Amino acid sequence: MALTADEHTHFAPLIMQLTKKFEQPMNHRRHGKSTARIVLYLAMAMAVAVVAWAVVRWAITPRVTVTTPITGPVVQAFYATGTVRPDREFPIKSNTAGTVDKVLVDKGDRVRAGQTLAVITDPSLVFAVARARAELDEKQARLDEKNSPVLIEYDQQIAINVQRMAIAQREVDRMQRLGESAAASSVDSDRAVDRLRGLEAEAATLVKGRATKLLELKRELAVARAAADIAAWELEQTTLKAPVDGVVLDRPTSLGTRVAVNDVLMRIADVRPANLVMRAAVDEEDVTHAEVGQAVRMSLYAFPGQRVSGRVSRIYDEADKDRRTFEVDVTFDSPDAKLSAGMTGELAFITAEKQQATIVPATALQNGVVMVVRHGRLAKSDATVGVKGFDRIEVTGLAENDRVVISPVGTLSPGQSVRVSEIDPAEATGLNKEKTPINQEAASMKAF
């Protein structure tokens, strides 16, 4: 059983005393042989008891692991996993119920904005277009000034009325001449005038009726034209086109499939690296620490050992009902040319960091206190904790020679004697470790 430096110092005087006792020469006198032998035996027994007591005391003294503060970087962050996604996806939905008649693209195809992707057949829409066009033709014919049956009838009635008015006017003139020669009575003259006035009123009514009918026919034509446009537009909606340049993300719905309104046939998106984001699933207890513009460091499984930086661009307001996580989009500062949608990785959302700080392992903070060993006894320090990293923390206020306890103190009390095992501070804080995944070794993430 090896002794530490402190233990060797503690037991050294006792060992020297026992050694001297055994090195002293025995005085074998004639009358004291028995007494000397008894004294020797008693001394040996006492020495054994003292050694045994010292060993027991040494064995029952609790051992703690300590290290000393060191200068290094510290990062405070919260962590999440995420998936590389297009900034925006476009679901291609059916605008009408029908049967998938044509599919002109497949999964992975690149498409251009306005390109036809698929066609849905709906016979009722074809019929609606034909009927709307027929009604439009009818309304246009009824409004034709030369060929409209309605307007021709009005024109004929007006022409007849004009002829009648001319006859009535000649009758009035004749009655006036006869009245001058007393050949006609005033009654006959009044009757002729009344007939003329009646025909004039009838003519005005016909003209007004024709104008009213013309307005009605124009209105009917406008309605028919609008109906034809709507029917044509609805039929046009059966042809599904790409809203943007992009790539077909999934396999489209098969030919002959019966679809309802708003059924998704496929999805497309712009998947160029510059338009991709890392969509993270952030726990609800961490999302309150996220903010737009916040620095983020990422580790993608597709690029092992490579650190990627970015910033928060969007925080979605509603949590996933099952996982109780919030989606947070992170844009890449310098996206790799090989970055692809669907890649996954880990993210560290930086809340605070320092490149040069006095640091100790995070396990040094126990129940809000940093414990130290001074003169072989456990003691509470007056250290103040600053930036809290995943595996290391920033501390201020420690004495220069304080040895910080990094093992669990459990039920140990300040002032209690302890044995110590010391660990190199660079090893204890992970400064000499190789880079590991973000959620296992936050301290390895230094400024880019």
Residue, then its C-alpha position, 0 to 999 in steps of 0.5 A: m500500500a503506497l503512501t502519499a506525501d502527506e501520509h508519509t510525513h504524518f507517519a514518519p516520526l512514529i516509524m523512527q521511534l519504533t526503529k530506535k527502540f529496536e536498535q537500542p542494545m539490550n543490557h543483559r544483566r544478571h538480575g534483570k533478564s526477565t524484567a527486560r524481556i517483559v519490557l521488550y515484549l510490552a514495547m513491541a506490543m505497544a508499537v504494533a498497536v500504535v502502527a495498527w491504530a495509525v493504519v486504521r486511521w489512515a484507512i478510514t480517512p476519506r479520499v478525495t480527488v483534487t486538482t488546481p485551477i488552470t487558464g483556458p477557454v470556457v463555453q456556456a451553451f445548451y445543446a440540441t440535435g437537428t436535421v439539415r432542411p431546405d429553408r422552405e418546402f413547397p407541397i404540390k397539392s391537388n386543387t381539385a378532386g380527380t384522377v392523376d392522369k400525368v406525372l412528368v417528374d420523379k424523385g430527385d429531378r430538378v425543375r424550373a419555376g412554371q414547369t408542368l409537374a403533373v396533370i389531374t383529370d376531372p370530366s366535370l371541369v371539362f363539361a363546365v368549360a364547354r357549357a360556359r363557352a356555349e353560354l358565352d357564345e349565346k350571349q355574344a350573339r344576343l348582343d350583336e346589333k345586326n343579328s340579335p333576335v331581341l334587338i331586331e324585334y325591337d328595331q322592327q317594332i320601332a320602325i312600324n311605330v315610326q310609319r304609324m306616326a307618319i300616317a298619324q301626322r298626315e291625318v293631323d295635318r289633313m284635319q287642320r286643313l279641313g278645320e280651316s274650311a269648316a269641313a271637319s269638326s274640332v272633335d275629329s281634329d282632337r282625335a287625330v292629335d290624340r292618336l299621334r301623341g299615343l304613337e309618340a309615347e309608344a315610340a319612346t317606350l320602345v326606344k327605352g325598352r330597347a336601351t334597357k334590353l341592350l344593358e341587360l344583354k351586356r350584363e349577361l355577356a359580362v357574367a357569361r364571360a366571367a363564368a367562362d374565365i372561371a371554368a377555364w381557370e378551374l380546368e387550368q388548375t388540374t395542371l400542377k406547375a412548379p412554383v420555384d426552381g428546385v428539386v423533387l424531394d419525394r416520389p410523386t403520387s402514382l398514375g391513376t390515383r384518385v385524389a381529393v382537394n388539397d391532397v399532396l402529390m409531391r414536395i419540391a424545394d430549393v436545396r442549394p447549400a446556400n438555401l439550406v438551414m439546420r432545423a434543431a429540436v430545442d427542449e422547452e426549458d432551453v428555448t427561452h435562452a435562444e434568440v435570433g442572431q445567436a451564435v451556434r456551433m455545429s457538428l454534422y455526422a457527415f463531416p466528422g471532426q469538422r466544426v461548422s458555425g452559424r446563427v439562429s435565423r428563426i424560432y418557431d412559436e409552437a412546440d411539438k405536442d409529443r416531444r415538447t420541443f421547439e423548432v429553431d432554424v440556424t443558417f450556415d455561415s459558410p455552407d459546405a458545397k457537399l451539404s445536403a438536405g437530410m443530414t443530421g448533427e448536433l448543435a451548441f447554442i452559445t450563451a457565453e464564452k471566454q477564451q482566457a479564464t481561470i477554469v476548473p472541472a464542472t464537477a467542482l461545483q457541488n450544491g452551489v459551492v466549490m470545495v477545496v483541501r487546505h492543510g489536509r482538511l476539507a474547506k468551503s472556498d469563497a470562489t465565485v462561478g462565472v461562465k458555466g460550460f459542459d465540463r468546465i466552469e470559470v471561477t474567481g476568488l480562489a487562493e493560489n495554492d488551493r486544491v479544488v475537490i472535483s470528486p463528490v464530497g457526499t456527506l463529508s463536512p468542512g474541517q474533516s480530514v481527508r486524503v487526496s489524489e491529485i489530477d493534472p489540471a489540463e487532464a481534469t479540464g479536458l484541455n489535452k483531449e482530442k475533439t469529441p462530439i459537441n454534447q460530450e465535450a463542450a470545451s473542445m469547441k473554440a472560436f473559429 
